[in-house]
Structure formats: structure tokens, C-alpha cells
């Protein structure tokens, strides 16, 4: 079926509007000492802080997540969409963490280096 110019123009405009409406909303970026849980990933996945710094993990996703350390230092429990969890890193070292719900997803693993 061959479309005339008017039908092609309408189809192009309609397709463009659909694509634009599907674009993810720009939510900005995490602030200092903040990690976002979004799209089954941590953003950023690595952070360097000084001892005594409180890091806030904010769930920007629709799914539930956890922030669970691999050495049992901290565990957020379930962090629901829109909620957050904060932990103060008083000891120096590297702290690895993951999500209990998505631990098989390498994107949902991270590390905090405390200097």
C-alpha cells in the first residue's frame, strides 16, 4: 500500500510523538554521598568517602531493593520505591554491597571505599 504525502506526514508526526512520550524522565543525578537505586542498578556503583561520612541510598525505581553488605556490616532491609536508607561509615576499608532481590544482576552490586 502506497501512502500519499499527507498520510506519510501524519504517520511521521504520530510516530515521533509516541517515541518522545516513551523517553525516560530526566531525574537529575545523585547528590554528594548519595547512591540511587534505579533500573535494577546502583548509581553510582562505587563511591569514595572519608570515615564518618553518611551515605544515603535512595530508591528511584518502581521495584523494591535492599542495600546489603557482603560482610554483614549493614543491611537496609526492603527499601520501597521513593524511600531511602542511610548508613554512616565510621571505619576505613572497602565495603561491598548488593541487592537481595537482584543479587544475580552484576549491575546491582557496588562498593564504597572509606578513607
HURATA-V473183 format. One record per pair of residues at least 24 apart in sequence whose ideal C-beta (glycine too) atoms are under 6 Angstrom apart, sorted by the first residue. I is the first residue (numbers start at 1). J is the second residue. D is the distance in Angstrom with one decimal. If there is no record, write none. Layout:
i=<I | I>
j=<J | J>
d=<D | D>
//
This chain:
i=<36 | 37 | 37 | 40 | 40 | 40 | 41 | 41 | 42 | 45 | 46 | 47 | 48 | 49 | 50 | 51 | 51 | 51 | 52 | 53 | 54 | 54 | 55 | 56 | 56 | 57 | 58 | 59 | 65 | 66 | 66 | 67 | 68 | 68 | 69 | 69 | 70 | 89>
j=<60 | 61 | 65 | 102 | 105 | 108 | 107 | 108 | 110 | 110 | 111 | 112 | 113 | 114 | 115 | 90 | 92 | 114 | 90 | 89 | 86 | 88 | 87 | 84 | 86 | 85 | 84 | 83 | 99 | 99 | 100 | 97 | 98 | 100 | 95 | 97 | 96 | 114>
d=<4.7 | 5.6 | 4.4 | 5.2 | 5.5 | 5.4 | 3.9 | 5.7 | 4.3 | 4.2 | 5.1 | 4.9 | 4.7 | 5.8 | 5.6 | 5.9 | 5.5 | 5.5 | 5.9 | 5.7 | 5.3 | 4.5 | 6.0 | 5.3 | 4.5 | 4.8 | 4.3 | 5.6 | 4.8 | 5.2 | 4.3 | 5.4 | 5.8 | 5.4 | 5.6 | 5.0 | 4.4 | 4.5>
//
